[in-house]
Amino acid sequence: VQLVESGGGLVQAGGSLRLSCAASGNTAMITTMDWYRQAPVKQRELVGRSWTSGGSGDYADSVKGRFTISKDNAKNVLYLQMNKLRPEDTAVYYCHAVERIDVVAYDYWGQGTQVTVSS
């Protein structure tokens, strides 16, 4: 499984961005796809999750009501719509997928895309 993020950039506070994560390869056994982010000198944190079975959730408290995860299953693309962006949202955003084959879980990460929110 390969994950490629796109859509990052520089935006003013209050603005919006939409990130995309294209999954390719053997994606049939992916069970969840998530967005994580990591700001400088901070730990990587879960932004939100999408389940292959349907639905999204597990949003970080700091993004609830502002960020929305969606997925185009036909294209195997995961989206992160970010509205009302704040300077504290500045981070590298990573796409993550979990593939489950029998009892073994495999983790895949994208290369990350930088989001910078100016005040």
Z-matrix of the N, CA and C atoms (Angstrom, degrees):
N
C 1 1.461
C 2 1.524 1 108.68
N 3 1.305 2 115.40 1 131.79
C 4 1.471 3 120.70 2 175.23
C 5 1.525 4 108.15 3 -119.39
N 6 1.331 5 114.52 4 140.21
C 7 1.462 6 121.27 5 -179.70
C 8 1.519 7 108.59 6 -123.41
N 9 1.319 8 117.01 7 129.70
C 10 1.462 9 121.79 8 179.93
C 11 1.517 10 108.79 9 -129.41
N 12 1.344 11 115.31 10 117.21
C 13 1.459 12 120.47 11 179.24
C 14 1.526 13 110.42 12 -91.42
N 15 1.312 14 114.38 13 155.47
C 16 1.459 15 120.59 14 174.47
C 17 1.516 16 108.08 15 -155.62
N 18 1.329 17 115.28 16 165.53
C 19 1.460 18 119.99 17 174.18
C 20 1.505 19 115.68 18 105.50
N 21 1.321 20 117.70 19 -3.91
C 22 1.454 21 119.14 20 178.82
C 23 1.519 22 111.41 21 -71.42
N 24 1.329 23 115.19 22 172.01
C 25 1.452 24 119.52 23 178.58
C 26 1.505 25 111.78 24 163.22
N 27 1.316 26 114.83 25 -164.85
C 28 1.456 27 122.85 26 -179.83
C 29 1.521 28 109.21 27 -104.90
N 30 1.321 29 115.94 28 130.93
C 31 1.464 30 120.59 29 -178.61
C 32 1.524 31 108.23 30 -143.34
N 33 1.314 32 116.13 31 151.43
C 34 1.462 33 120.18 32 177.26
C 35 1.519 34 110.24 33 -79.85
N 36 1.308 35 115.16 34 154.61
C 37 1.457 36 120.25 35 176.91
C 38 1.528 37 109.56 36 -55.79
N 39 1.334 38 114.42 37 137.94
C 40 1.459 39 120.30 38 -176.72
C 41 1.503 40 113.80 39 92.58
N 42 1.313 41 116.83 40 -12.10
C 43 1.463 42 121.00 41 -178.33
C 44 1.511 43 112.41 42 -84.45
N 45 1.326 44 115.19 43 -173.57
C 46 1.467 45 122.28 44 -176.71
C 47 1.518 46 110.84 45 -132.02
N 48 1.304 47 114.49 46 153.07
C 49 1.463 48 122.43 47 171.98
C 50 1.515 49 107.76 48 -144.70
N 51 1.324 50 116.19 49 153.00
C 52 1.452 51 120.04 50 171.76
C 53 1.516 52 108.75 51 -124.52
N 54 1.321 53 115.59 52 122.13
C 55 1.452 54 121.56 53 176.35
C 56 1.520 55 109.47 54 -95.08
N 57 1.322 56 114.59 55 148.30
C 58 1.468 57 120.86 56 176.70
C 59 1.516 58 109.37 57 -124.71
N 60 1.306 59 115.78 58 148.67
C 61 1.463 60 122.09 59 175.22
C 62 1.520 61 107.12 60 -134.75
N 63 1.314 62 115.49 61 112.37
C 64 1.463 63 120.83 62 179.73
C 65 1.520 64 109.39 63 -95.16
N 66 1.314 65 116.06 64 123.70
C 67 1.460 66 121.61 65 177.96
C 68 1.516 67 109.20 66 -100.38
N 69 1.324 68 115.66 67 135.96
C 70 1.458 69 120.11 68 178.16
C 71 1.522 70 109.09 69 -138.31
N 72 1.314 71 115.08 70 172.68
C 73 1.451 72 120.00 71 -175.91
C 74 1.516 73 110.40 72 92.07
N 75 1.319 74 116.43 73 -150.09
C 76 1.461 75 120.98 74 -178.89
C 77 1.530 76 109.40 75 -84.69
N 78 1.314 77 116.48 76 87.39
C 79 1.466 78 121.22 77 -173.82
C 80 1.526 79 113.02 78 -94.11
N 81 1.321 80 117.33 79 0.25
C 82 1.465 81 120.46 80 -172.80
C 83 1.524 82 113.57 81 -62.71
N 84 1.327 83 117.61 82 -27.61
C 85 1.463 84 120.44 83 -174.99
C 86 1.532 85 112.50 84 -102.38
N 87 1.316 86 117.10 85 11.99
C 88 1.471 87 119.67 86 176.25
C 89 1.518 88 108.77 87 -70.89
N 90 1.333 89 115.95 88 131.38
C 91 1.464 90 120.06 89 179.86
C 92 1.525 91 112.41 90 -105.22
N 93 1.311 92 116.55 91 -34.88
C 94 1.463 93 119.81 92 177.96
C 95 1.521 94 109.52 93 -139.55
N 96 1.325 95 114.83 94 150.00
C 97 1.461 96 122.22 95 170.14
C 98 1.514 97 106.99 96 -131.26
N 99 1.325 98 115.40 97 138.14
C 100 1.464 99 120.08 98 -172.73
C 101 1.512 100 110.14 99 -134.08
N 102 1.315 101 114.46 100 163.81
C 103 1.454 102 121.75 101 166.69
C 104 1.527 103 107.99 102 -113.72
N 105 1.317 104 114.89 103 130.63
C 106 1.458 105 122.28 104 171.94
C 107 1.525 106 107.57 105 -118.35
N 108 1.315 107 115.78 106 164.97
C 109 1.457 108 120.14 107 173.16
C 110 1.519 109 109.57 108 -144.20
N 111 1.305 110 114.11 109 153.69
C 112 1.460 111 120.00 110 178.22
C 113 1.518 112 109.08 111 -140.31
N 114 1.315 113 114.49 112 117.17
C 115 1.459 114 121.41 113 175.85
C 116 1.524 115 108.33 114 -91.58
N 117 1.327 116 116.75 115 160.10
C 118 1.466 117 119.86 116 179.28
C 119 1.526 118 111.62 117 -54.28
N 120 1.302 119 116.33 118 136.30
C 121 1.465 120 126.84 119 178.64
C 122 1.525 121 112.33 120 57.28
N 123 1.310 122 117.92 121 21.91
C 124 1.458 123 121.77 122 175.67
C 125 1.516 124 109.71 123 -123.00
N 126 1.329 125 114.67 124 159.07
C 127 1.463 126 119.12 125 177.29
C 128 1.523 127 110.68 126 -76.23
N 129 1.311 128 115.16 127 153.44
C 130 1.456 129 119.62 128 175.74
C 131 1.527 130 108.10 129 -66.34
N 132 1.328 131 116.81 130 135.39
C 133 1.451 132 120.69 131 -178.42
C 134 1.529 133 110.96 132 -127.73
N 135 1.310 134 114.71 133 149.61
C 136 1.467 135 121.09 134 177.17
C 137 1.523 136 109.16 135 -73.18
N 138 1.326 137 115.49 136 128.51
C 139 1.459 138 120.98 137 175.67
C 140 1.522 139 110.02 138 -90.86
N 141 1.331 140 116.59 139 -44.81
C 142 1.452 141 120.79 140 178.96
C 143 1.511 142 110.07 141 -179.30
N 144 1.306 143 116.31 142 168.94
C 145 1.470 144 122.25 143 -169.93
C 146 1.523 145 110.81 144 -134.62
N 147 1.326 146 114.86 145 147.74
C 148 1.458 147 122.20 146 173.91
C 149 1.518 148 108.49 147 -126.19
N 150 1.336 149 116.03 148 133.68
C 151 1.449 150 120.65 149 179.25
C 152 1.519 151 109.68 150 -100.80
N 153 1.330 152 115.88 151 137.19
C 154 1.457 153 120.11 152 178.64
C 155 1.523 154 110.82 153 -59.66
N 156 1.320 155 115.48 154 -31.33
C 157 1.470 156 120.04 155 179.71
C 158 1.521 157 111.63 156 -70.48
N 159 1.334 158 116.00 157 -12.54
C 160 1.459 159 119.41 158 177.22
C 161 1.515 160 112.46 159 126.19
N 162 1.304 161 116.72 160 142.31
C 163 1.440 162 121.61 161 175.00
C 164 1.518 163 113.81 162 92.08
N 165 1.300 164 114.17 163 166.23
C 166 1.456 165 121.28 164 176.97
C 167 1.521 166 108.00 165 -142.01
N 168 1.317 167 115.56 166 161.50
C 169 1.460 168 118.58 167 -178.67
C 170 1.509 169 110.75 168 175.44
N 171 1.332 170 115.31 169 -154.11
C 172 1.476 171 122.18 170 -178.42
C 173 1.523 172 111.80 171 54.72
N 174 1.331 173 116.10 172 35.59
C 175 1.454 174 119.16 173 179.54
C 176 1.525 175 110.83 174 -69.01
N 177 1.320 176 115.04 175 143.52
C 178 1.464 177 119.80 176 172.82
C 179 1.528 178 108.22 177 -63.24
N 180 1.315 179 115.73 178 144.76
C 181 1.474 180 119.95 179 -178.64
C 182 1.526 181 111.08 180 -56.48
N 183 1.319 182 115.87 181 -34.80
C 184 1.464 183 119.84 182 -175.13
C 185 1.529 184 113.18 183 -70.37
N 186 1.336 185 117.62 184 -15.07
C 187 1.472 186 119.69 185 -177.32
C 188 1.520 187 112.93 186 -115.24
N 189 1.322 188 117.24 187 -5.64
C 190 1.466 189 119.97 188 -178.49
C 191 1.520 190 110.63 189 -58.31
N 192 1.325 191 115.02 190 133.72
C 193 1.450 192 120.32 191 -179.62
C 194 1.518 193 113.80 192 85.33
N 195 1.332 194 117.26 193 -10.40
C 196 1.473 195 120.71 194 -179.86
C 197 1.518 196 111.95 195 -116.61
N 198 1.322 197 116.97 196 -35.64
C 199 1.466 198 122.11 197 -177.32
C 200 1.523 199 109.81 198 -108.71
N 201 1.327 200 115.52 199 145.25
C 202 1.457 201 120.74 200 177.81
C 203 1.517 202 109.62 201 -137.82
N 204 1.319 203 115.63 202 131.56
C 205 1.459 204 121.60 203 176.76
C 206 1.520 205 108.34 204 -100.07
N 207 1.321 206 115.09 205 136.90
C 208 1.459 207 120.28 206 173.98
C 209 1.521 208 108.54 207 -142.07
N 210 1.317 209 115.64 208 166.60
C 211 1.470 210 119.01 209 -176.08
C 212 1.506 211 109.63 210 -144.01
N 213 1.304 212 114.75 211 135.07
C 214 1.460 213 122.08 212 171.97
C 215 1.523 214 106.24 213 -98.48
N 216 1.320 215 115.89 214 99.71
C 217 1.459 216 119.42 215 -174.89
C 218 1.525 217 111.98 216 -67.38
N 219 1.305 218 117.10 217 -31.20
C 220 1.463 219 120.19 218 -178.93
C 221 1.532 220 110.76 219 -66.92
N 222 1.351 221 115.28 220 -34.52
C 223 1.459 222 119.09 221 -178.66
C 224 1.523 223 112.77 222 -100.11
N 225 1.328 224 117.03 223 -4.85
C 226 1.470 225 121.67 224 -175.71
C 227 1.525 226 111.33 225 55.88
N 228 1.305 227 115.54 226 46.70
C 229 1.460 228 121.31 227 178.50
C 230 1.524 229 109.13 228 -120.59
N 231 1.318 230 115.70 229 129.66
C 232 1.458 231 123.09 230 176.56
C 233 1.520 232 107.89 231 -102.86
N 234 1.325 233 115.88 232 137.48
C 235 1.465 234 120.42 233 -179.00
C 236 1.527 235 110.49 234 -118.48
N 237 1.304 236 114.73 235 152.73
C 238 1.462 237 121.36 236 170.51
C 239 1.525 238 106.96 237 -131.62
N 240 1.327 239 115.69 238 106.21
C 241 1.451 240 120.90 239 176.38
C 242 1.519 241 108.08 240 -88.32
N 243 1.311 242 116.17 241 120.66
C 244 1.464 243 121.22 242 -177.16
C 245 1.521 244 109.02 243 -116.14
N 246 1.307 245 115.53 244 116.82
C 247 1.459 246 121.55 245 179.30
C 248 1.525 247 110.02 246 -115.77
N 249 1.311 248 115.56 247 162.46
C 250 1.470 249 121.78 248 177.75
C 251 1.536 250 110.28 249 49.50
N 252 1.300 251 115.49 250 49.63
C 253 1.459 252 120.16 251 -175.67
C 254 1.523 253 111.59 252 -65.43
N 255 1.319 254 114.30 253 146.36
C 256 1.462 255 122.63 254 -178.85
C 257 1.525 256 109.02 255 -121.45
N 258 1.318 257 117.90 256 155.97
C 259 1.475 258 119.34 257 177.41
C 260 1.529 259 112.55 258 -55.06
N 261 1.313 260 117.32 259 -32.08
C 262 1.464 261 119.53 260 179.87
C 263 1.532 262 113.42 261 -72.81
N 264 1.324 263 117.30 262 -5.93
C 265 1.465 264 120.64 263 172.94
C 266 1.531 265 111.64 264 -82.21
N 267 1.315 266 116.76 265 -6.37
C 268 1.464 267 120.38 266 179.11
C 269 1.524 268 109.97 267 -60.94
N 270 1.323 269 115.65 268 124.49
C 271 1.463 270 121.03 269 -176.77
C 272 1.525 271 108.78 270 -176.42
N 273 1.316 272 114.60 271 170.53
C 274 1.461 273 119.87 272 165.97
C 275 1.520 274 106.70 273 -89.93
N 276 1.316 275 115.88 274 127.13
C 277 1.458 276 121.65 275 -178.31
C 278 1.522 277 109.18 276 -101.55
N 279 1.332 278 114.68 277 130.02
C 280 1.455 279 121.37 278 -176.98
C 281 1.520 280 110.67 279 -117.55
N 282 1.307 281 114.56 280 141.47
C 283 1.452 282 121.57 281 171.11
C 284 1.524 283 107.65 282 -93.79
N 285 1.316 284 115.97 283 140.44
C 286 1.467 285 121.62 284 -177.67
C 287 1.522 286 108.54 285 -136.66
N 288 1.320 287 115.97 286 141.17
C 289 1.462 288 120.31 287 178.14
C 290 1.520 289 109.72 288 -134.65
N 291 1.301 290 115.31 289 146.52
C 292 1.471 291 121.24 290 175.37
C 293 1.520 292 108.16 291 -116.86
N 294 1.302 293 114.56 292 126.24
C 295 1.464 294 121.98 293 176.97
C 296 1.537 295 107.18 294 -110.43
N 297 1.315 296 114.92 295 131.14
C 298 1.470 297 118.65 296 179.58
C 299 1.511 298 109.46 297 -116.89
N 300 1.329 299 114.72 298 121.86
C 301 1.461 300 121.90 299 177.09
C 302 1.521 301 106.11 300 -123.16
N 303 1.329 302 115.81 301 112.88
C 304 1.466 303 121.97 302 -172.38
C 305 1.529 304 108.20 303 56.44
N 306 1.310 305 118.68 304 -119.88
C 307 1.467 306 120.96 305 -177.19
C 308 1.511 307 112.08 306 -102.73
N 309 1.309 308 117.16 307 8.08
C 310 1.455 309 121.14 308 -176.80
C 311 1.525 310 109.39 309 -105.21
N 312 1.330 311 114.31 310 134.58
C 313 1.461 312 120.60 311 176.83
C 314 1.521 313 109.73 312 -110.04
N 315 1.320 314 115.15 313 136.64
C 316 1.457 315 121.28 314 179.53
C 317 1.528 316 108.15 315 -118.83
N 318 1.328 317 115.20 316 136.02
C 319 1.462 318 121.60 317 179.31
C 320 1.515 319 110.32 318 -103.84
N 321 1.331 320 114.88 319 138.65
C 322 1.461 321 121.05 320 176.55
C 323 1.531 322 108.27 321 -130.62
N 324 1.331 323 114.73 322 141.51
C 325 1.463 324 121.01 323 179.69
C 326 1.521 325 110.19 324 -127.50
N 327 1.309 326 114.92 325 145.36
C 328 1.452 327 119.53 326 170.42
C 329 1.518 328 109.28 327 -82.17
N 330 1.326 329 114.92 328 179.69
C 331 1.467 330 120.14 329 -176.24
C 332 1.522 331 112.07 330 -83.75
N 333 1.321 332 117.36 331 -12.66
C 334 1.458 333 121.38 332 178.76
C 335 1.516 334 112.14 333 94.02
N 336 1.312 335 114.82 334 151.41
C 337 1.459 336 121.21 335 175.56
C 338 1.530 337 108.33 336 -136.88
N 339 1.313 338 116.04 337 133.92
C 340 1.463 339 121.59 338 -174.33
C 341 1.525 340 110.68 339 -80.94
N 342 1.315 341 115.40 340 130.98
C 343 1.464 342 122.19 341 172.09
C 344 1.524 343 107.20 342 -119.35
N 345 1.320 344 115.83 343 123.56
C 346 1.455 345 121.33 344 179.12
C 347 1.522 346 109.00 345 -123.24
N 348 1.325 347 115.69 346 124.46
C 349 1.460 348 120.94 347 -179.27
C 350 1.524 349 107.94 348 -113.22
N 351 1.314 350 115.62 349 118.70
C 352 1.459 351 120.22 350 -179.00
C 353 1.530 352 110.31 351 -92.65
N 354 1.323 353 114.68 352 148.35
C 355 1.475 354 119.07 353 -178.67
C 356 1.523 355 111.43 354 -89.61
